[in-house]
Amino acid sequence: MLSERRVLTAQEAVDSPALWPIVSSEVLGRGAISNFVNDVVETPDGQTMHRQYLSHPGAVAVIALDDSDRVVVVRQYRHPVGFVLTEPPAGLLDAEDDSALDAAQRELAEEALLAADDWRLLVDIFTSPGCNEEGIRFFLARGLRPTPRPEGFVVEHEELDMEICLVPLPDLVEAVFAGTVQSPTMVTGILALEAARASGRLDQLRAGDSPWLARHVRAERHRSA
């Protein structure tokens, strides 16, 4: 019966860092971005289990909102799913010295040729924690203004065919619920923004440079591996 279940408080219903002991770890396949890893993990009762997953450097996504309530999107080909997807500017955390905010500002400039005066945090997620190490931090960028692409950035591959567009926020919300916009970064970012607006918390969102516990835990985990 549901009535017999323990009801968690807001302070209890949080994600808690934990690392069960890794008996051994093997890279089964190496890729340009991710490796396919097999860990033998010791469970709390002393048994072992094998867990395969993709390593990943993490990523950032930027929901850039202009003064007319339009969202900056890119139309980009995604080969694994065979779709051109409507997505927010986003990119990998593949530069060790970059903070998440640095990476978000860089991606907005590289993909949309924009800078922003106001940076807030929407949400942090693990994309598929059962099989993937990737975590994404979602930013809300406002006070948009044109800026050149960063020096040395080269447009290549899918980005050569990428289109930068604007979409009214209500239209994107409708597209999400209609199932016609499916990118996880677009769906997550847009619904987070809509929820923040509906609850009147836009100006109470976390600062753009707030600590990101998942990144700290990941770094500690990789140092101890």
C-alpha positions in Angstrom: 0.0 0.0 0.0 1.3 3.5 -0.9 0.1 4.8 2.5 2.7 2.6 4.2 5.6 4.0 2.2 8.0 6.4 3.9 7.4 10.0 2.7 10.6 11.9 2.1 11.1 15.5 3.0 12.6 17.9 0.4 15.9 17.6 2.2 15.8 13.8 2.0 14.7 13.5 -1.7 18.1 14.4 -3.1 20.7 12.5 -5.1 23.6 11.4 -2.9 27.2 10.7 -4.1 28.2 7.1 -3.7 30.8 4.8 -5.2 30.7 1.1 -4.6 34.3 -0.4 -4.8 35.5 -1.2 -8.3 37.3 -4.5 -8.3 38.6 -4.1 -11.9 37.9 -1.9 -14.9 38.5 -2.7 -18.6 38.1 -0.5 -21.7 36.2 -2.7 -24.2 36.2 -0.1 -27.0 37.7 3.4 -27.6 36.0 6.2 -29.4 36.6 9.8 -30.3 34.4 11.1 -27.5 33.4 8.1 -25.4 34.9 4.8 -24.3 32.9 1.6 -23.7 33.9 0.4 -20.2 33.3 -2.7 -18.2 33.6 -2.3 -14.4 33.5 -5.2 -11.9 31.8 -3.7 -8.9 31.5 -5.0 -5.3 28.0 -4.7 -3.9 27.2 -3.9 -0.3 26.5 -7.6 0.4 30.0 -8.6 -0.8 29.0 -10.0 -4.2 30.2 -8.6 -7.5 28.4 -7.4 -10.6 29.6 -6.4 -14.1 28.4 -3.0 -15.3 29.1 -1.7 -18.9 28.7 2.0 -19.7 30.0 4.8 -21.9 32.5 7.2 -20.4 31.7 10.8 -21.3 33.3 14.2 -20.6 29.9 15.9 -19.9 28.2 18.7 -21.7 26.4 22.1 -21.4 23.3 23.4 -23.1 22.1 27.0 -23.5 18.5 28.1 -23.6 19.0 31.6 -25.0 15.9 33.7 -24.7 15.5 37.1 -26.5 13.5 40.1 -25.4 10.5 38.9 -27.5 10.3 35.5 -25.8 11.9 33.7 -28.7 14.4 30.9 -28.2 17.6 30.6 -30.2 17.8 27.1 -31.8 20.0 25.3 -34.2 18.8 22.8 -36.8 21.4 20.0 -36.8 21.8 16.6 -38.4 22.2 13.8 -35.8 23.4 10.6 -37.5 22.7 8.0 -34.8 18.9 8.8 -34.9 18.7 9.8 -38.6 17.0 13.2 -37.9 17.7 16.9 -38.3 16.9 18.0 -34.7 15.8 21.3 -33.3 18.3 21.9 -30.5 19.7 24.6 -28.2 23.3 25.6 -28.6 25.3 22.9 -26.7 28.7 21.3 -26.5 31.1 19.0 -24.7 33.1 19.8 -21.6 36.2 18.7 -23.3 38.6 21.5 -22.2 39.9 20.6 -18.7 40.5 24.2 -17.7 37.0 25.4 -18.7 34.2 25.8 -16.1 30.7 24.9 -17.2 29.9 28.6 -17.6 33.0 29.2 -19.7 31.9 26.3 -21.9 28.3 27.5 -22.2 29.5 31.0 -23.2 31.9 29.5 -25.7 29.2 27.3 -27.3 26.7 30.1 -27.6 29.3 32.2 -29.4 30.5 29.3 -31.6 27.1 28.0 -32.7 24.8 31.1 -32.5 27.3 34.0 -32.7 25.8 35.4 -29.5 26.9 36.6 -26.1 24.6 37.1 -23.1 24.6 39.5 -20.2 22.6 37.4 -17.8 23.4 33.7 -17.1 21.3 31.5 -14.8 21.1 27.8 -14.2 17.9 25.9 -15.1 18.7 22.2 -14.3 21.4 19.6 -14.1 20.7 16.1 -15.4 22.3 12.7 -16.0 21.2 11.8 -19.5 21.1 8.0 -19.0 22.6 7.0 -15.7 22.1 3.3 -16.2 24.5 3.2 -19.2 26.2 6.5 -19.7 28.4 8.8 -17.6 27.2 12.0 -19.3 25.9 14.9 -17.2 24.5 18.1 -18.7 24.2 21.5 -17.1 21.4 23.7 -18.6 21.8 27.4 -18.7 19.3 30.2 -19.3 21.0 33.1 -21.2 19.3 36.5 -21.5 20.4 39.9 -22.6 21.5 38.6 -25.9 23.9 40.5 -28.2 25.9 39.6 -31.3 29.5 38.4 -31.0 32.0 36.9 -33.4 32.9 33.3 -33.2 35.9 32.6 -30.9 39.3 32.9 -32.6 40.5 29.6 -33.9 37.1 27.9 -34.0 36.6 26.0 -37.3 33.1 25.2 -38.6 33.1 21.6 -39.8 31.2 18.3 -40.2 27.5 18.7 -39.3 27.9 22.3 -38.3 28.6 23.2 -41.9 24.9 22.4 -42.6 23.6 23.8 -39.4 20.9 26.6 -39.5 20.5 29.1 -36.6 16.8 30.1 -36.0 14.4 31.7 -33.6 11.3 30.0 -32.2 8.7 31.6 -30.0 8.8 29.9 -26.6 5.1 28.9 -26.6 5.5 27.2 -30.0 8.4 25.1 -28.6 6.4 24.1 -25.6 3.6 22.9 -27.9 6.1 21.1 -30.1 7.5 19.2 -27.1 4.1 18.0 -26.0 3.2 17.1 -29.6 6.3 14.9 -29.8 7.7 16.8 -32.8 10.7 18.1 -30.9 12.6 15.2 -29.4 16.2 16.3 -28.6 16.7 15.7 -24.9 18.5 19.0 -24.5 15.6 20.9 -26.2 12.9 19.0 -24.3 14.6 19.3 -20.9 15.6 22.9 -21.3 12.3 24.2 -22.6 10.2 22.4 -20.0 12.6 23.6 -17.3 12.2 27.2 -18.5 8.4 26.9 -18.8 8.2 25.5 -15.2 10.5 28.3 -13.9 8.3 31.0 -15.5 5.1 29.4 -14.3 6.3 29.2 -10.7 7.7 32.8 -10.8 11.2 31.7 -10.0 13.1 33.0 -13.0 14.9 35.6 -10.9 15.6 33.1 -8.1 17.4 30.6 -10.4 20.9 29.6 -9.3 23.8 31.8 -10.5 25.5 30.7 -13.7 28.8 29.9 -11.8 27.2 27.9 -9.0 29.0 24.7 -8.0 28.1 21.5 -9.9 28.4 18.5 -7.5 28.2 15.9 -10.3 31.4 17.3 -11.9 33.2 17.3 -8.6 32.2 13.7 -7.9 33.2 12.7 -11.5 36.6 14.3 -11.1 37.2 12.5 -7.8 36.1 9.2 -9.3 38.5 9.5 -12.2 41.4 10.5 -10.0 40.9 7.4 -7.9 40.5 5.0 -10.8 
